[in-house]
Amino acid sequence: MNVILHHQNQRTKTKKLNPKKIEIMEAKKKVLLVDDDIDVITVLKAILTKEGYEVISAMNKKEGLEKLRSEKPNLAILDVMMTTQFEGFELAQEILTSPEFKDVPFLIQSSIDVLVTSKVSVQEMAREFRKDPNFKDLQVLLVKNITDGTAGIDYKGEDGKTYWFPVRGFIRKPVDAEKILPEVKKHIN
């Protein structure tokens, strides 16, 4: 690459630069971690920072909403159960339904097993799982289509009603760098 250098009162010089030494300054992608476990935040922060992401963290839904507004992250990673067993779901619902956050993709992080299916509708499959005696009493079902990658959460709220919402994907706890990085790269804006 040739760069033309021009200084006042001097001749114009052309200098050849090595492309390998040119660093393109690009804004770092921001990842918001919302988890009440400081150890999980510390591990995730180390993994993501090493990969060049800017990492912001919050310990609960309220802090998460504040950081979503102030930091405008490119991706959010939400723990399912924080202060209450519904807090992660409530935050995910706010992201999905708020015009302010609707463009922020998010991943759900949990130690809950993910049920897999190849059915076209993961929501339909979740409701079928609910009919099975082994699953009907579970508060939370995480369901993923192994064919097309669609995923969602079916959970029973404090009001006893069953709620469904789609998600981009799941991250399994404990944190595994080899599994989390492809998910982050796949879904980050």
C-alpha positions, 0 to 999 in steps of 0.5 A: 500500500502506498501512502502519500505524505505531504508536509507544509514547506516540504516535498511530497513523499510516497512511502510504501507501507507493509499491509501486515503492519497496518491496523484498522481501527474499528470500534470493538463490538460490545457484549453485555453480560447479565449474571448474578454470579461474579465468577461466571462474569469473570470467566466470560469477560476473560474469554470475550476480552481476549477475543477483542470484545468490549465486555460490560456486566450487570448483576441483575435485571435492573442493572441490565436494563440500565446498561442496555440503555447507556451502553447500546451493546451489540449482543447480550448474554443473559443468565436465566435465574438471578435474584428470582427464578424469573428475572432472566426471562423477564429481562429477555421479554423486555428486550423482545417487546421494547422498541428501544432494545428490539435490535439487540440479539441475546443469548440465554445462559443456563445450566438447564438442559436444552431439549432438542427437536427436528420439528419445524416449530420449536414452540409447538414442540415445547407444548408437546413436551409439556404434555409428557409426564416427565416434563409437564411440571418443569418450570422451564423448558429450553427447546432448540431445533437441531436442523435450523437452529431456531430456539425458544423458552417455554416457562411457567410464570409466577401467575401459573401461566405458560409463556413462550418466547424465541431466543437466538441460542443457548449457552451452557453453564459452566462456561466453555470457551470453545462453545461460547465463542462460535455462538457469540460470533454467530449472533453479534450485530 
